[in-house]
Structure formats: structure tokens, C-alpha cells
Amino acid sequence: MGIFIIIAIILIIVLVVKKGKEKTINPPNVNVVDNPLAEMYSGLTREQKYSILNLLSSFQELARGNSRNYIEANKIVSITRNSLNVTSDQADSYFHTHGQADGLMEQLYSISDTVIIDSLLYQCFGLVMLARDEGQKYIGGELLIETFEKLGYTENDIVNTIEKINAMNKMFS
């Protein structure tokens, strides 16, 4: 099972647990959410969505140079991009217009839903694990810590969040 599928499953599980919804069998002609990730992101502003996509794209670049890992990293980013319902061109344009890293961090910091930020942390961690080599993994790990510390996490919070999601993955796989 590819890492992108695991991450997607984890995000769906986290969403269901957070919302506390119990699934029931839906009668015919009742709208069913086709993409729980899209539902999770639905309350975000376009700018927040662009910033999520730009952050993931930055971590995706760590895999460039290892074609197998880059394909897997691209799948993770593509799933999220589709769920955010924004394009890479829109996100790039926003990024270049609104102050690169500072603008991105400002938008990410404005996301109050901890499930979204925890999910983003785990996706970034997955992308770091797909880095092309140990040097890129080290750089990615440092970037991950620096980024999420700016969002209010401690190194301990980062490790605990990743371990918690990994434990959920083991429980449901």
C-alpha cells in the first residue's frame, strides 16, 4: 500500500473522529459526501488553501531526483490539491504576489482547525520520508520542525502527533 493511500486513509479517519459523525446507510437520492477531505477543507479561505498547497509542494520537491518517490509525493499533493479545489497555477500566483514565506505562514497560522493542521503536519512528514536521499530527509526534517514550530507546535508536539497518527494507521490497517 502506497504512502499516499495511507495518508489519505488517516486523514479520513481523523476527519470522522473529529466531527464525531456516525455513518448511517443513506436512502436513495440523498447526497453523500464523495470526498471527506474536501469537506474538511470546505471552511478554509482560498488563501489558506493556496498556502496549504504551496507548503506541500515545497515538501514534494524533496523527492525530486528519485522518480519512484517523486511519483508517490506527487500523488499526495494531487489528492490534496483536488480536495482543496484549487489549481497549482492559482497557488503559485498567490505565492508570488503575497510575500512568499511570510504570506504562506500568515495564512497557515490563521487556520484554527487543529485537525487540518495535524493532517498537514502528517502529510509533510510523509513527503519528508519520500525525500530522494538522507541529505534531503535531514533538510526536510529541519524544515518541518521550523515550519510547525512557527505554527505553535513544539518538537515534542510534532513527534506526538506523528506517533498518534501512525498508531491510528496501525489500528485501522
Phi, psi and omega in degrees: 000127182291155181298327181294325178292319179298315180296317179299317180296316180299316181297320178295316179298314180299318179298314182296316179297316182298314184284340178066025182273140172260132180279136175236162178288126184271133176294161179303152177069016175258131180294131177246136179294119181281333185223098181299331178293321177298321177297318181299321182274354189299333182274359181277153174284163177302319182297319177296319178297317178300319182293321176299312181297318179296320178297312180298321179297324177297316179289329178300324183298340178298335182272349181303132183108345174237099191300320180296313180292324180294323176298316178295318179297320179297323178296318179299312182293321180296317178301314181293315180303314179296321179291328178284339181061044173227162178257160176297322179298318178297315181294318178298316180299315178299315182300317182284336182273330191245044168074050170025242189297319181296315178297319179298312182294323178299316180292317179296320180297333182280355178279115185269345182282108183294334177296319179295315181292319176299318179296319178297318176303313182293322177296316178297320177300315178300321179291324175298319180294340178268004181305152189294334180202177183297325178298317179291326176297319178297312179300316180297320178297318177296317179296320178299311181297312181299316182296310185282338170295323177294337178268007174102003179272149168264168176302322179296319177300318181299310180298315181297320179296314179297316179297320180297315180291322176298320179295319177297321179299315179296322181294324185260003180250000000 
